[in-house]
Amino acid sequence: MDVHSRLRCSWAWVVACVALTGLIQVQAFAQAKATPPPSIVPAVMLSDLHFDPFHDPAKVPLLVKAPVEQWEEILKSPDTAGREAEFATLQQTCNAKLQDAPYALLNSSLHAAKAQTPDAKFVMVSGDLLVHTLDCRYRAAMKLASATGDDQSVSAAFAEKTTVFVIKQVESAFAGVPVYMVFGNNDSRCNHNRLDMHDRYLNATGQAVIDGLVGVSAAERKLALTTFESAGYYGVTMAAPMVKTRLLVVDDIYMMSNFATCEADGKDRKGADEQMAWLTKELETARKRGQRVWLLGHLPPTVNPQSSLAKGSALCKSAKVETFLSSDDLSNALASHADVVRLALFGHTHMDEMHLLGSKGAGVPVKVVASVSAVDGNAPSFTVGRVDPSSATLMDYTVYEASNATGVGTTWAKEYRFGETYHEASFSAAALGDLIGRFRADTAGTSAESHAYQSHYFKGLLPFGLGPFWPGYVCSLDHPTADGFKACVCGDK
C-alpha cells in the first residue's frame, strides 16, 4: 500500500473514531436526560436543639480550654461526682425550671434521625442551637460573679465555640449530605433577641455553616459566607437531586418585635432592612428564571396565638395582637411570591404547627418544626420530610418523638404521619387550605383531625387539647397579620 493509501485509511479511521465518540456522547447525554430525578426523596428537619454544655458543670472548665474537636470526648466521659447537685444549683441560680438538651439528648436525636433516614438527601436546621441563659450558666459553672447590667462579654467566646460544636455535630452525623442551617434568637454572643450586624459571632461561626453546604458551588459558598457574616442570611441553589430550587435563608432575629443590638439599641432596623431588600430581589430573580424557592428562618412570620388569645375579651376591645416579628414585611413578601415559593420552614415556638401565608389558591405552605429541646415540658422530636425534588414540593412528613428528655436509653418512635393523619396528598397551599377549612368548620375541635392536631401540637403533655381557644387558634393558621387575625377572632364583637 502506497503512502497516500495509508493516509486515506488513517484519516478514515480518525473520522470513524470521532463519529463513534460523538455517537457515544449523544447517547450518554440522551440517557442522562431520559433519567428523571428520584420521584420522592427523604430530608431531615430539626429545630431548637438548645444544646446545654453545662449539664455537668464540672466539665465546663475543660471545655473552655479544649479545642472544639475534643469536646465530644469530654462530653461523652462519665459524669463527674456530684453532677446532679451541681446542676440543680446552677438551674436554681439561673431561674430555670426545666432543662434544655444535654449532650446525650443531642447525640441521641441526631443518631436517631440518621437511623430513620440513612438515605437523607439534605438536612434543614431552623435555628436556636444554644442553651437558654448561656451567660448566667457560664458564670455559675466557672464560679464567676453574676453579670452587672447587661454585659455578656465574659461568655462570648464560649458561645461561639458551643455554636460551632453543635453545627459540626449535625454535619458529622450527616456527613456528605448538605446541611442547610439558620440561626435563631438565642444564637448570639450578647443576649437572646440581640445581635449586631457584622457581629464577630457571625464571623466566628460562619465558616462552620458554609462547610455544611455540600454540593453547592464554590462561587455560591463564597457569596453565602459574605452575606452570612453581614447579617446571618444567604441564598444558594440547592444541591441535586433538587431541581432548579433556590434556598433563601433569613436570620429573622433582626426582624423581631423586641429586637435590639448588643448595645441595647431597640430602634436599629438595618439588619432587617438589608435582608428584606435582598430577599425581594432574590424572589424576583427566581421568578424571572423559572426557579422554585424554599425559605428557611427561625421565627414564623405569624401572630403569637397563645399570648394574644390569653388576653381574652380584651383582645377584641383594646388589647394588642402579639406577633413574633415587628412587621408584616416577611409574610407579605412570601405571599406575594407564592407562585415561586414552595415551602417556608421555621421553628422557635417548640410546637408542631402548620400555617398558610396567602390564600388557598395562591399561598405559601409553612411548616413550623417542633423542638429537640424539652425545655417547655414537651417531648423532644424531629421530623422527616418526603420531598418531590422535581417540583420542590413537600409531599409528606413523619414526626418521631422521644421516650424521655434525657437522651439516656431514649427510643424514638413514630408519632404520626401528615398524609395518613390529615388525609392530604401533599403539604401544599391547596391541601393546607382544605385542612384549615375543616378545622374551622369543627368549632368544638372534636373531629379526629382536629383532635390529632391538638395532641401533636404540644408533644406529650396536652391530652385535653386547646378547648375554647380552638376557634381562635385556627384563625392564626391562615391569618398571619395582626389585623387579619383580630378580624377573624373577633368578627362583629
Order of alpha helices (4+ residues) and beta strands (2+ residues): alpha-beta-alpha-alpha-alpha-alpha-beta-alpha-alpha-beta-alpha-alpha-beta-beta-alpha-beta-alpha-alpha-beta-beta-beta-beta-beta-beta-alpha-alpha-alpha-alpha-alpha
